[in-house]
């Protein structure tokens, strides 16, 4: 049995059984193994593919094993998930290799009788002309999309009223694609050309972003966080669309800005860059361990205008009322716009009224920091109107001292409303993460 599949299995088990974050678990294991570029790519493909197709893989396993996935030993069901992904969805792994390696892995993790069970399931799937049988799309559209794209039926039912059936299918298909990785260059430490050439020499597939000069595009993050450049704060990870709220706020040098839900700090760094490391940025987050990580990131990057504090954004700091030129509010959300990067969202999604209340409470509190003439940018990484446009429309009704401002962003969908506009980005339309932003200006 080859070790890359063993490595992939260990990561998949951690994600699917222990609720580990796939990107964190993958990077941690590959860093400890000191894997080369080819092995990193192969393991990453196996892990993201298996995790992304989990719901569909489970249905196939149940069909050919005649057993519920939950009744199968945890180790063995994840061996099967990894094997069936290679067998059904991988375009370049031969069926014999997928079967043999999966059975060998089962032997290592269990006893011969269990390996025989795995062998029987894998060989049956390999012989089948149609291992995945889809429902009739016209009669059962929700079930069809859920099974074909391995997406929770709860999510499908939320999306169809937003996009319609055909565009929902486009969204689901886009969520199965592996996204490129984008990093924002810390121009206080290096410049884009120097960083680009250094990463290429270290074996990374990298190029400049077409949208922004200080952003580079990479095919994979594997090994990126072990580079000398990362250790000296030369860049932060940040998708192209994540710069939308920062650009919308457009802070000026010397201004006072509050980033009220700041972790992990990429947007805070971008704000600092736009302000030329002048003025004052107060970066808040409710979790101390995340604030500690942000402080370390900003220290490495040499940023002098950022102050970090542990704080619950729902609680008003009275002394700071009406003191900020700008407030950035990237609130907790369902994350449906970043499923490509966090595929576990596909089956962990829950329709939570408490989340909507949390978003409202944070917005109602943090708007009080904005001075007359100042601005607040509200943003999410989801595509649901109830967390986006509807939230802002409700806010404007309840806060007549604010008006909606204009935002221009490319690529992005601009929607006019009242005195300003909303901006959305979508993975199936713009090829980016799904983001939303609205700029709220306090009347003088």
C-alpha positions in Angstrom: 0.0 0.0 0.0 1.4 3.4 -0.9 1.7 5.9 2.0 0.0 8.9 0.3 -3.4 7.0 0.5 -2.7 6.2 4.2 -2.0 9.9 4.8 -5.2 10.9 2.9 -7.2 8.3 5.0 -5.9 9.7 8.3 -6.9 13.3 7.3 -10.3 12.2 6.0 -11.0 10.3 9.2 -10.1 13.3 11.3 -12.4 15.6 9.2 -15.4 13.2 8.9 -15.3 11.6 12.4 -13.7 14.3 14.6 -15.1 17.4 12.8 -11.6 18.8 12.0 -11.4 21.6 9.5 -10.2 20.0 6.2 -7.7 22.8 5.3 -6.2 22.9 8.8 -6.0 19.1 9.1 -4.5 18.7 5.6 -1.8 21.4 6.1 -0.9 20.0 9.5 -0.3 16.4 8.4 1.5 17.4 5.2 3.8 19.7 7.1 4.7 17.0 9.6 5.4 14.5 6.8 7.5 17.0 4.8 5.8 15.7 1.7 7.2 16.8 -1.7 5.0 18.8 -4.2 3.7 15.8 -6.1 2.7 14.0 -3.0 1.0 17.1 -1.6 -1.0 17.5 -4.8 -2.1 13.8 -4.8 -3.1 13.7 -1.1 -4.9 17.1 -1.4 -6.9 15.7 -4.4 -7.9 12.6 -2.5 -8.8 14.5 0.7 -10.8 17.3 -0.9 -12.5 14.9 -3.4 -13.6 12.4 -0.8 -14.8 15.1 1.7 -16.6 17.0 -1.1 -18.4 13.9 -2.4 -19.2 12.5 1.1 -23.0 12.4 0.8 -22.9 10.8 -2.6 -20.2 8.3 -1.7 -22.3 7.2 1.3 -25.3 6.5 -0.9 -23.2 4.4 -3.3 -21.6 2.5 -0.4 -25.0 1.8 1.1 -26.4 0.6 -2.3 -23.6 -1.9 -2.9 -22.9 -3.0 0.7 -26.6 -3.4 1.6 -25.8 -1.7 4.9 -26.2 1.7 6.4 -23.0 3.7 6.4 -23.5 4.5 10.1 -23.5 0.7 10.9 -20.1 0.2 9.3 -17.0 0.6 11.5 -15.7 4.2 11.5 -12.3 3.2 10.1 -13.8 1.0 7.4 -16.4 3.4 6.2 -13.8 6.0 5.6 -11.5 3.5 3.8 -14.5 2.8 1.6 -15.3 6.5 1.1 -11.7 7.1 -0.1 -11.7 4.0 -2.3 -15.1 4.7 -3.9 -14.1 8.3 -4.6 -11.1 7.0 -6.6 -13.2 4.4 -8.3 -16.2 6.6 -9.3 -15.0 10.2 -9.5 -11.2 10.2 -10.1 -10.4 10.7 -13.8 -6.9 9.2 -13.7 -6.7 6.4 -11.1 -7.2 2.9 -12.7 -10.0 0.8 -11.2 -7.6 -2.0 -10.3 -5.4 0.4 -8.4 -8.3 1.9 -6.5 -9.6 -1.6 -5.5 -6.2 -3.1 -4.6 -5.0 -0.1 -2.5 -8.3 0.2 -0.7 -8.3 -3.5 0.2 -4.7 -3.3 1.4 -5.6 -0.3 3.6 -8.5 -2.2 5.1 -6.2 -5.1 5.9 -3.8 -2.8 7.7 -6.6 -1.2 9.7 -8.7 -4.3 10.5 -8.8 -8.1 10.1 -9.1 -10.3 6.9 -12.8 -10.8 7.2 -13.4 -7.0 7.1 -10.9 -6.7 4.2 -13.0 -9.3 2.4 -16.1 -7.2 2.9 -14.3 -4.1 1.5 -13.1 -6.1 -1.5 -16.6 -7.3 -2.3 -18.0 -3.8 -2.2 -15.3 -2.3 -4.3 -15.3 -5.1 -6.9 -19.1 -4.8 -7.2 -18.9 -1.1 -7.8 -16.1 -1.6 -10.3 -18.2 -4.1 -12.3 -21.3 -1.9 -12.3 -22.0 0.2 -15.4 -23.9 2.7 -13.4 -22.7 2.9 -9.7 -24.6 6.1 -9.1 -28.3 6.1 -10.0 -29.9 9.6 -9.9 -33.6 10.4 -9.2 -35.7 11.9 -12.0 -34.7 15.6 -12.1 -38.2 16.7 -13.2 -40.0 14.8 -10.5 -37.5 15.0 -7.7 -35.3 18.1 -8.3 -34.1 18.5 -4.7 -33.1 14.9 -4.3 -31.5 14.9 -7.8 -29.3 17.9 -7.1 -28.4 16.7 -3.6 -27.2 13.3 -4.8 -25.5 14.5 -8.0 -23.6 17.3 -6.3 -23.3 15.8 -2.8 -25.1 18.8 -1.3 -27.5 18.7 1.7 -31.2 18.8 0.8 -31.6 21.6 3.3 -29.2 23.8 1.3 -30.9 23.0 -2.0 -34.2 24.0 -0.6 -32.8 27.3 0.6 -31.1 28.0 -2.8 -33.9 27.2 -5.2 -36.1 30.2 -4.2 -33.0 32.4 -4.5 -31.6 31.2 -7.8 -34.2 29.0 -9.5 -33.6 25.4 -10.3 -31.1 25.7 -13.2 -28.9 28.3 -11.5 -29.0 26.4 -8.3 -27.5 23.4 -10.2 -24.8 25.7 -11.6 -24.0 26.9 -8.0 -23.8 23.3 -6.8 -21.5 22.3 -9.7 -19.2 25.2 -8.9 -19.0 24.1 -5.3 -17.3 20.9 -6.4 -14.5 22.7 -8.1 -11.2 23.1 -6.4 -10.6 26.8 -6.1 -7.3 28.5 -6.6 -5.6 30.0 -3.5 -5.0 33.8 -3.4 -2.5 35.6 -1.2 -2.2 39.3 -0.5 1.4 40.5 -0.5 2.5 42.6 2.5 4.2 45.5 0.7 6.0 46.6 3.9 8.0 43.4 3.7 8.4 42.6 0.0 6.9 43.3 -3.4 4.7 41.1 -5.6 7.4 40.4 -8.2 10.0 39.3 -5.7 7.5 37.1 -3.8 6.2 35.5 -7.0 9.7 34.6 -8.2 10.7 33.2 -4.9 7.6 31.0 -4.7 8.1 29.7 -8.2 11.7 28.7 -7.4 10.3 26.8 -4.4 8.1 24.7 -6.7 4.7 26.5 -6.3 2.5 27.1 -9.3 1.9 30.8 -8.9 1.0 33.8 -11.0 -0.2 37.4 -10.5 -3.9 38.0 -10.1 -5.5 39.8 -13.0 -7.7 41.8 -10.6 -5.2 43.2 -8.1 -1.6 44.0 -8.3 -0.7 43.0 -4.7 -2.4 39.6 -5.0 -0.9 36.3 -6.2 -2.8 33.2 -7.4 -1.6 29.7 -6.5 -2.9 26.2 -7.3 -2.4 24.8 -3.8 -1.6 25.9 -0.2 0.3 22.7 0.6 3.7 23.7 2.0 3.0 27.4 1.7 3.0 27.9 5.5 6.4 26.5 5.9 8.1 29.0 3.6 10.4 31.7 4.9 8.1 34.3 3.4 5.2 33.2 5.5 7.4 33.1 8.6 8.4 36.7 8.1 4.9 37.9 7.3 5.3 38.6 3.6 1.7 37.6 2.8 -1.7 36.6 4.1 -4.2 34.2 2.6 -7.2 36.2 1.2 -9.5 35.3 -1.7 -10.0 38.0 -4.4 -13.6 38.5 -3.4 -12.6 38.9 0.3 -11.1 42.3 -0.6 -14.7 43.5 -1.6 -15.6 44.8 1.9 -12.2 46.4 2.4 -12.4 48.3 -0.9 -15.9 49.3 -0.1 -14.9 50.9 3.2 -12.0 52.6 1.4 -10.2 53.9 4.6 -7.9 56.9 4.2 -4.4 57.3 5.8 -4.6 58.6 9.3 -8.2 57.5 9.9 -9.7 55.5 12.7 -11.1 52.1 11.8 -12.7 49.3 13.8 -12.7 45.8 12.5 -15.2 44.2 14.8 -15.1 40.6 13.7 -11.5 40.6 12.6 -10.2 37.0 12.8 -8.2 35.6 11.1 -6.9 39.1 10.2 -6.5 39.2 6.4 -9.0 42.0 5.9 -7.4 43.9 8.8 -4.0 43.6 7.1 -5.5 45.0 3.8 -7.1 47.9 5.7 -3.7 48.7 7.2 -2.1 48.6 3.8 -4.7 51.0 2.4 -4.0 53.3 5.4 -0.3 53.1 4.7 0.3 51.8 8.3 -1.0 55.1 9.7 -3.9 56.1 11.8 -5.5 53.5 14.1 -7.1 50.1 13.5 -8.9 48.4 16.4 -9.2 44.6 15.6 -11.7 42.8 17.8 -12.7 39.1 18.1 -14.5 37.2 20.7 -12.0 34.3 20.8 -8.8 34.9 22.6 -6.8 32.2 20.7 -7.8 33.9 17.4 -6.7 37.3 18.8 -3.4 35.8 19.8 -2.9 34.4 16.3 -3.8 37.8 14.8 -1.3 39.6 17.0 1.5 37.2 15.9 0.5 37.7 12.2 0.6 41.5 12.6 3.9 41.4 14.5 5.5 39.4 11.7 4.1 41.8 9.1 5.6 44.8 11.0 2.2 46.5 11.2 2.3 49.4 13.7 -1.3 50.8 13.4 -3.2 47.7 14.5 -4.3 47.1 18.1 -6.0 43.8 19.0 -8.5 43.1 21.7 -10.7 40.3 22.8 -14.3 41.5 22.7 -17.8 40.4 22.0 -19.1 42.6 19.1 -22.6 42.5 20.5 -21.5 44.5 23.6 -21.0 48.2 23.1 -17.8 49.9 24.3 -19.4 53.1 25.5 -16.1 55.1 25.4 -15.8 54.4 21.6 -19.3 55.6 20.5 -19.1 57.9 17.5 -15.3 57.7 17.3 -14.7 55.7 14.1 -14.3 57.0 10.6 -15.0 53.5 9.4 -16.3 50.2 10.8 -15.8 46.8 9.0 -18.3 44.2 10.0 -17.6 40.8 8.4 -20.2 38.9 10.5 -20.5 35.2 11.3 -22.7 33.6 8.7 -23.7 30.2 7.1 -20.7 30.3 4.8 -22.5 29.0 1.8 -20.3 31.2 -0.4 -17.1 29.3 0.6 -18.2 25.7 0.3 -15.4 25.1 -2.2 -12.9 25.8 0.6 -14.9 24.3 3.4 -16.9 21.3 2.0 -18.0 20.2 5.4 -20.6 23.0 5.3 -22.4 20.9 2.7 -23.7 18.4 5.3 -23.3 20.5 8.5 -25.6 23.3 7.5 -28.5 24.0 9.8 -31.2 26.7 9.4 -30.5 28.6 12.6 -32.6 31.6 13.7 -30.1 32.3 16.4 -27.5 33.2 13.7 -29.8 35.8 12.2 -30.3 37.3 15.6 -26.6 37.3 16.2 -26.0 39.2 12.9 -28.7 41.8 13.8 -27.3 42.3 17.3 -23.8 42.8 16.1 -24.9 45.3 13.4 -27.2 47.2 15.8 -24.3 47.6 18.3 -21.4 48.3 16.0 -23.2 51.0 14.0 -23.0 53.2 17.2 -19.2 53.4 16.7 -19.6 55.3 13.4 -19.2 59.1 13.7 -21.5 61.3 11.6 -20.3 61.2 8.0 -18.5 57.9 8.6 -19.3 54.5 7.1 -19.9 50.9 8.1 -19.4 48.1 5.7 -21.5 44.9 6.4 -20.3 41.8 4.7 -20.8 38.0 4.7 -19.5 35.0 2.8 -22.9 33.6 2.1 -25.4 33.9 -0.7 -28.7 33.9 1.2 -30.7 37.2 1.1 -32.0 36.7 4.7 -28.4 37.2 5.8 -27.5 39.8 3.3 -29.9 42.2 1.5 -32.9 41.5 3.8 -30.7 42.2 6.9 -29.7 45.6 5.5 -33.2 46.6 4.4 -34.4 45.9 7.9 -31.5 47.9 9.4 -32.3 50.9 7.2 -35.9 50.9 8.3 -34.9 50.8 12.0 -32.0 53.3 11.7 -33.0 56.4 9.7 -29.7 58.1 10.6 -28.0 55.8 8.1 -28.3 55.5 4.3 -27.1 53.0 1.8 -24.0 54.0 -0.1 -22.6 53.2 -3.5 -20.2 50.3 -4.1 -18.4 49.6 -7.3 -16.6 46.2 -7.6 -15.5 44.1 -10.5 -16.2 41.2 -10.8 -19.5 41.5 -8.9 -23.2 41.8 -9.3 -24.4 45.3 -8.5 -28.0 45.7 -7.3 -29.5 49.1 -6.9 -31.5 49.8 -3.8 -32.7 53.1 -2.3 -29.8 55.6 -2.3 -27.0 53.1 -3.1 -26.3 49.5 -4.1 -25.5 46.0 -2.9 -22.7 43.9 -4.3 -22.7 40.1 -4.5 -20.1 37.7 -5.9 -20.9 34.0 -6.8 -18.7 31.0 -7.5 -20.8 29.9 -10.5 -20.9 33.4 -12.0 -17.6 35.1 -11.1 -15.4 32.2 -10.3 -14.7 33.6 -6.8 -15.9 32.8 -3.3 -19.5 34.0 -2.7 -19.5 37.4 -0.9 -21.9 40.1 -0.1 -21.2 43.7 1.0 -23.3 46.8 1.7 -21.9 50.2 2.7 -23.9 52.1 5.3 -23.2 55.8 5.7 -24.2 57.7 8.8 -26.0 61.0 8.0 -24.4 64.2 9.2 
